[in-house]
Amino acid sequence: MGMLNRLDLRVIRELVASPRIGITELAERLGIARNTAHARVARLERQGVVGLRGRSVDYTELGVEVTAFLTVQVAQGRLGSAIEDLAVVPFVLEAHGIAGDGDLLVRVAARNTRHLHEVINAVLACRGVIRSTTAVAMTEQIPYRVAPMLDALERAIP
């Protein structure tokens, strides 16, 4: 991937703020030609800088009230199997390979604490998983965001 310039960062900022924005509206907001906006978005998607521009889901509105983070330890050489199995567990929202204690940091959601116990058991049943520790999120203090990082990156461009 090549270096991003100010216009790329402005495009990304708009896509994050309004994931369903059309190309024409994006071009108008940025004061650029429609073809330029289309080409930038297509390139950023092709390079993997931006992914699916869908709606975010507030799963608490679906009755899924608990968020937890599991630090998962995986047996040597079994990471691939563990990931394959984790990908099938419907309430696993994401998993990251980590350094430090454990091998994976897994974010899960559950309807309630009883359901969380079931989700944890499903994670523990995955091939290669040895054990996990759980931290239950009580409140969300800073929601997922990228705008401050984009601002800092833009300020660093000469």
N, C-alpha and C positions, 0 to 999 in steps of 0.2 A: 504494500500500500504506500502510495506517495504521501508527501506532506499535505496537510490540510491548510487551506488558506482562510482568510476572514469570511469570504462568501460561503465556503463549505460549512463553517461553524455557524453562520447565520441560518443557513438552510437546515442544519441539524436542530438548532434551537427551535425553529418554527415547527419542525416535524414532531419534536418532543412535546411542545406546548399544544399542538393541534394535530394529533395523529391521523385524523381523517381528512385533513385539508387537501383540497384539489390542487392540481398543478397551476391552474389559472389564478386561484386565490393566493397561492404561495408566491407566484411571480409578482402579483400586485403588491402584496405586503412587503416584499423585498425590493421592489422597484426595478425588477429585471425582466428581460424578455421571457415569454412562456417557454420557448425552446431551450433557453439557458437553464431555467428552473427544471425542466424535464430531464435535460442531460445531466445536471448535477445530481438530482435524486437517483436517476438510473445508475450513475457511476458509484455513488455512495452505497447503494443497495448491492451492486455487483461486487464491490470491494468488501462487503460485509460490515461497513461502518454503521449503517442503519439496517435494521431487520424489518420484521413485519410491523407495519404501521397500523395496528388494530387498536381497539379500545382496551383500556385497562379495566379490570373487573374488581369491584369491591366485594370480595367474597363474604364479608360479614353480612351483606344484604341477602346472601343466599342461605343464611343460617349456619355458616361455617365461622365459628366464633374464636377458635384457638389457633394461634400461630406458634410454632416451636422450631427451634434450631437443634438439630442432632449432630453431634460430632461422632462420626462413625469410624471405627477401626476395621480395616479389611486385611485379610490374610495375604501374605506375600504372593504375588503373581495372580491374584484373583480379582483385581480391580475391574477388568473388563466385564467379567461375569456379574459382579456386584452392580455395576452401572446398568447393564442390560436389565437386570431384575428390578432395580430401583425405578427405571423408566416406565415400568408396567404398574407401579403402585400409584393409583390415581390421585392421592392426596400429597404426593411428593411434588412440590412446586419447582424446586431447582436443587442442583447439587454442584458443589465446587470442590475440586481437588485442593487440599491445603497442606501447608508445612506446619510442623509443630505437633501437638497432641492430636492424634487421629489422622485419618487419611482423607476424609470427606466432610464437608460441612453441608448438611442437607436441611433445606427449609421445607417444613410440612405444614399443612393446615388440617384442622379437624373440627367437627361439629361441636364437640364438648370434650371434657377431659376423659370420659370413658372411651369415646371414639379415638382420642389421641393415643390411648393405650393400645387400641387395635392397630392404628397406623404404625406405631413404634414396633409392634410385634411383626407387622408385615415387612418393615425394614430389616428387622433382625432375622427374618426368614430368607432374606436374599442370599444367594450363593456368595460365599467368601466373607460375609459380614461376621465379625467376631463379637463385637459389642458396640454399644453406643452410650453416650451421655446426652441428656436432654436439658435444654434451657427453654422455658416457656416464656414467650413474650407477653408482658402484662399490658403494655401500651406501645403504640408507635409514636416515637418522639420526632423522628425525621423521616418522612416518607422517601421512597426511592426517588432520586433526582439526579440530573446531570447538568442542569443549568449553571451552577456555580463553577463546576469544572470547565465547562465550555467558556465561561467568562474568563477564567484564569488562563486557559490556553490562548484565547484571543488576545489578551493583554500581553502575552509573551511573544506574539508575532511582531517582528520589527516593522 
